[in-house]
Amino acid sequence: MAQRSPAEIRSSMEANRAELAVSMERLHVEVARLTDWRAHVERHKRELLIGAAVVGLTLGMRSRRRRRRR
């Protein structure tokens, strides 16, 4: 392996630091986007309402059946 001068090593380290900073910022933005539950609710409002209705009807039917058995 060829020997690098201290200046080359420093330059390489600075380039790596800059690249890491950019990668970390991108990761931060992506994590924030993926964990934003309000945006998910807004984008999938119809599906969530349908799911809530199905759960409500299912629970209502189950409780009604239990009352009839008593």
C-alpha positions in Angstrom: 0.0 0.0 0.0 1.3 3.4 -0.9 2.2 5.8 1.9 0.1 8.9 2.0 1.2 12.2 3.3 -0.3 13.8 6.4 -2.0 16.4 4.1 -3.6 13.7 2.0 -4.8 11.9 5.1 -6.3 15.1 6.5 -8.0 15.8 3.2 -9.4 12.3 3.0 -10.7 12.6 6.6 -12.4 16.0 5.8 -14.0 14.5 2.7 -15.3 11.6 4.8 -16.6 13.9 7.5 -18.5 16.0 4.9 -19.9 12.9 3.3 -21.0 11.5 6.7 -22.7 14.8 7.5 -24.7 14.7 4.3 -25.6 11.1 4.9 -26.7 11.8 8.5 -28.9 14.8 7.3 -30.6 12.6 4.7 -31.2 9.9 7.3 -32.7 12.4 9.7 -35.0 13.7 7.0 -36.1 10.2 6.0 -36.7 9.1 9.6 -38.7 12.2 10.3 -40.8 11.5 7.2 -41.4 7.9 8.1 -42.3 8.5 11.7 -44.7 11.4 11.0 -47.9 9.7 12.1 -50.0 12.8 11.3 -49.0 12.7 7.7 -49.7 9.0 7.5 -53.2 9.5 8.9 -53.8 12.3 6.4 -52.6 10.2 3.5 -54.6 7.2 4.6 -57.7 8.7 6.1 -60.2 6.7 4.0 -58.5 3.4 4.9 -58.4 4.3 8.6 -62.1 5.2 8.6 -63.0 1.9 7.0 -60.9 0.0 9.4 -62.4 1.8 12.4 -65.9 1.1 11.1 -65.1 -2.6 10.6 -63.7 -2.9 14.1 -66.7 -1.0 15.6 -69.2 -3.3 13.8 -67.3 -6.4 14.8 -67.1 -5.4 18.5 -70.8 -4.3 18.4 -71.9 -7.7 16.9 -69.8 -9.6 19.5 -71.2 -7.7 22.4 -74.7 -8.2 21.1 -74.2 -12.0 20.8 -73.0 -12.2 24.3 -76.1 -10.4 25.6 -78.3 -12.9 23.8 -76.6 -15.8 25.5 -77.2 -14.6 29.0 
